[in-house]
Amino acid sequence: MPTLSSTGYRFGLIGYPLEHSRSPQLHQAALRACGLPGQYELLPIPPDEVKGLARVIHALRTGKRHGINVTIPHKTRVLAWVDELDPAAGAIRAVNTLVPRGGRVLGANTDAPGFWEDLVRAWPVWADGPARGLILGAGGAARAVAYALLSRGWEVVVVARRYAAAQQLLTDLSAPPERARALDWQAFARGEPAFGPEPWLIVNATPVGMWPHTNASPWPQHRAWPTRGAAYDLVYNPRVTQFMRQARAAGLPARDGLGMLVEQAVRAFVLWTNANPTCVRKAMAQTAGLITAPNP
Ligand SMILES: NC(=O)c1ccc[n+]([C@@H]2O[C@H](COP(=O)([O-])OP(=O)(O)OC[C@H]3O[C@@H](n4cnc5c(N)ncnc54)[C@H](OP(=O)(O)O)[C@@H]3O)[C@@H](O)[C@H]2O)c1
């Protein structure tokens, strides 16, 4: 456990821009619920401000900061600054959580376990054994989702408008070729068969459909939806996206990414404080509006 000053834990989020982040609300709620003193601050660091990253790492090494979340555009950049990586961050090559460890800094990725935890909490059937996942997008979040599925023996297809990015993603994750395939977006939109029998878990890991462009969907207009499976949208603003509406109209259950946002935050908070995950999850889920607070 880190040494605390009289002001308690000092957590923060680095990235740019940060105005719309919900992380401060979630972590402040967890601090209150666990009876821990502290604060969670937004620490905007513009893309080219290397000194800002150096300052944050120094603060973690010297005990002046007790935990940091990392978002765009620094998730990959901080790889060069950390002393060790957890297995998920090492495989995905992206860090979303920095944890002080006795003068050293651990880079962790809680997006991958956060996605999986929310998926199987919502739909336990997907935990029954390896299945098939179709991932739209090949950015940082797609990497986390692909890692979560591939490491559990799933077959995965990554559809991206930059085919090379999808291929690179699979190479970086050492995805076994018999279980992994990159697919060009145009070919997918034209109806090229993706892979084996249904059910498929279809994951939107692009920002398409996010507020304010709420009428947009990444699902190609002329492509039929599978008849069995489910749709998971990493977007959580709005809570019901066009992608989710389309999936439901095709008879598939659909879920947004707010639960994943909460789960990745729970894991970060527990890594920093060792607090009880059940208590942390309840506080964060209530704050996010996923569960209703009991009447006092
Ligand atoms: N729920 C959660 O906890 C959670 C966690 C992480 C991320 N997310 C959400 O996931 C989404 C992706 O985040 P990220 O960090 O992976 O972003 P990213 O690294 O910028 O990657 C975005 C991916 O989407 C693709 N893309 C963007 N616009 C597209 C379009 N119009 N058509 C097809 N593909 C398009 C990009 O392709 P190009 O490379 O060709 O541009 C890229 O492959 C965001 O909405 C983010 O908020 C949610």
The ligand as a MOL file (V3000), in Angstrom:
LIG
                    3D

  0  0  0     0  0            999 V3000
M  V30 BEGIN CTAB
M  V30 COUNTS 48 52 0 0 0
M  V30 BEGIN ATOM
M  V30 1 N -16.7970 1.3350 -22.9560 0
M  V30 2 C -15.5360 1.4810 -22.6500 0
M  V30 3 O -15.0830 1.2760 -21.5180 0
M  V30 4 C -14.5770 1.8960 -23.7280 0
M  V30 5 C -13.1990 1.7000 -23.5720 0
M  V30 6 C -12.3510 2.0800 -24.6180 0
M  V30 7 C -12.8800 2.6620 -25.7570 0
M  V30 8 N -14.2340 2.8350 -25.8540 0 CHG=1
M  V30 9 C -14.8290 3.4090 -27.0690 0
M  V30 10 O -14.4370 2.6150 -28.1550 0
M  V30 11 C -14.3340 3.4240 -29.3280 0
M  V30 12 C -12.9750 3.1970 -29.9880 0
M  V30 13 O -11.9730 3.6520 -29.1030 0
M  V30 14 P -10.4040 3.4330 -29.4330 0
M  V30 15 O -9.6690 3.8800 -28.2350 0
M  V30 16 O -10.1620 2.0900 -29.9690 0 CHG=-1
M  V30 17 O -10.1890 4.4880 -30.6180 0
M  V30 18 P -9.0560 4.4270 -31.7330 0
M  V30 19 O -7.8080 3.8300 -31.1970 0
M  V30 20 O -9.0260 5.7990 -32.3190 0
M  V30 21 O -9.6270 3.3920 -32.8490 0
M  V30 22 C -10.8220 3.6450 -33.5350 0
M  V30 23 C -11.0000 2.5800 -34.6160 0
M  V30 24 O -12.2560 2.8370 -35.2590 0
M  V30 25 C -12.0410 3.0080 -36.6760 0
M  V30 26 N -12.9840 3.9650 -37.2240 0
M  V30 27 C -13.1420 5.2560 -36.8540 0
M  V30 28 N -14.1190 5.8280 -37.6010 0
M  V30 29 C -14.5570 4.8640 -38.4510 0
M  V30 30 C -15.5580 4.8330 -39.4780 0
M  V30 31 N -16.2780 5.9150 -39.7640 0
M  V30 32 N -15.7400 3.6720 -40.1400 0
M  V30 33 C -15.0200 2.5760 -39.8540 0
M  V30 34 N -14.0420 2.5490 -38.9070 0
M  V30 35 C -13.8420 3.6780 -38.2060 0
M  V30 36 C -10.6150 3.4920 -36.7670 0
M  V30 37 O -10.1590 3.2640 -38.0810 0
M  V30 38 P -8.9800 4.1640 -38.6980 0
M  V30 39 O -7.7320 3.7080 -38.0250 0
M  V30 40 O -9.0340 3.8540 -40.1480 0
M  V30 41 O -9.3120 5.5930 -38.3730 0
M  V30 42 C -9.9360 2.6220 -35.7150 0
M  V30 43 O -9.7410 1.3200 -36.1990 0
M  V30 44 C -14.5780 4.8580 -28.8680 0
M  V30 45 O -15.9160 5.1880 -29.0810 0
M  V30 46 C -14.2890 4.7910 -27.3840 0
M  V30 47 O -14.9960 5.7860 -26.6420 0
M  V30 48 C -15.0810 2.4700 -24.8650 0
M  V30 END ATOM
M  V30 BEGIN BOND
M  V30 1 1 1 2
M  V30 2 2 2 3
M  V30 3 1 2 4
M  V30 4 1 4 5
M  V30 5 2 4 48
M  V30 6 2 5 6
M  V30 7 1 6 7
M  V30 8 2 7 8
M  V30 9 1 8 9
M  V30 10 1 8 48
M  V30 11 1 9 10
M  V30 12 1 9 46
M  V30 13 1 10 11
M  V30 14 1 11 12
M  V30 15 1 11 44
M  V30 16 1 12 13
M  V30 17 1 13 14
M  V30 18 2 14 15
M  V30 19 1 14 16
M  V30 20 1 14 17
M  V30 21 1 17 18
M  V30 22 2 18 19
M  V30 23 1 18 20
M  V30 24 1 18 21
M  V30 25 1 21 22
M  V30 26 1 22 23
M  V30 27 1 23 24
M  V30 28 1 23 42
M  V30 29 1 24 25
M  V30 30 1 25 26
M  V30 31 1 25 36
M  V30 32 1 26 27
M  V30 33 1 26 35
M  V30 34 2 27 28
M  V30 35 1 28 29
M  V30 36 1 29 30
M  V30 37 2 29 35
M  V30 38 1 30 31
M  V30 39 2 30 32
M  V30 40 1 32 33
M  V30 41 2 33 34
M  V30 42 1 34 35
M  V30 43 1 36 37
M  V30 44 1 36 42
M  V30 45 1 37 38
M  V30 46 2 38 39
M  V30 47 1 38 40
M  V30 48 1 38 41
M  V30 49 1 42 43
M  V30 50 1 44 45
M  V30 51 1 44 46
M  V30 52 1 46 47
M  V30 END BOND
M  V30 END CTAB
M  END
